Amino acid sequence: MDQRKSFWREYKGLVMFIGCMLVFRSALADWNYVPSSSMNPTLLAGDRVVVNKLAYSLRVPFTLQEIRRWAKPTAGDVITFDSPADGVNLIKRVVAIEGDTVAMDSNQLLVNGVPQPRTLIDAARAIPTERGTLNLQVWREQLGPFSHETALIPELNHFTDFDPVQVPAGHVMVLGDSRDNSRDSRFIGFIDMQRITGRAERVVMSHNPDRFYLPRAHRWWLPLEEGV
C-alpha cells in the first residue's frame, strides 16, 4: 500500500497529463496518419492531418455517443469516420449529403442531376502509390464553393459510372479523391453521420515512407481545399 501511495505521489502529474491528452485527442482534436494513397493527390501516404473533432458535434470521449450536435458535413468536407464494414477509421471526402441524388457518368459526378464542374489539369502526374510511382490523370473538381484535385489511374479506370442513388436521411456519401483506388461509399455504402469522428482541416506534416521517412517539407501545413 505504501508503495502504491508513493508511486501515485511521484507520478500523478504524468498520469493526469496523459489522461487529459487522451481525452483531448478523443473528443476535441487529433492528428491522423495517412497510411494509403486512396486520397491521392490531396493526401499522400505518410501525411499527418489535423482533425477537428468539434466540427460537427461534441461526443462522450472514447465513444460515438453525441452530447450535442451543432453542424452537419457539407459537400467537399474531408471527414474521418468508422467504416460500417469493419470499424476501421477511414478518411474520405463528402460528395453528397442527405436528400441528394448522386450518379456518375464517365467519371463525372452528377448531384441532383447537375454535372459537377471539373477540368483536366495534368494528363500524367507522377505520384507515389502502393503500386509504386504511377502517372495519374489529375482533375480539378468543384463541389459547392470549393475545389479539390482528384485522380484517375487509366489502367485501373473500370468503375466509371453508377446509376442515380439518393442519400438517406442522417447519412452522407463519400468518395476517395483517387477514384480508382479507394474503398468508399461505392463499396461500403452511405455513412451514418453518427459514425463521423471529425473533419480533417489540413496536412500538418509529411514524411516519405519510401525514403526512410524523410520529411516532405513542401507539404507541411497544406489546406485540403481551395476556394473558387
Summary of the structure (lengths in Angstrom):
residues: 228
radius of gyration: 19.8
end to end distance: 64.8
largest distance: 71.7
contacts: 667
relative contact order: 0.20
helix: 17%
strand: 46%
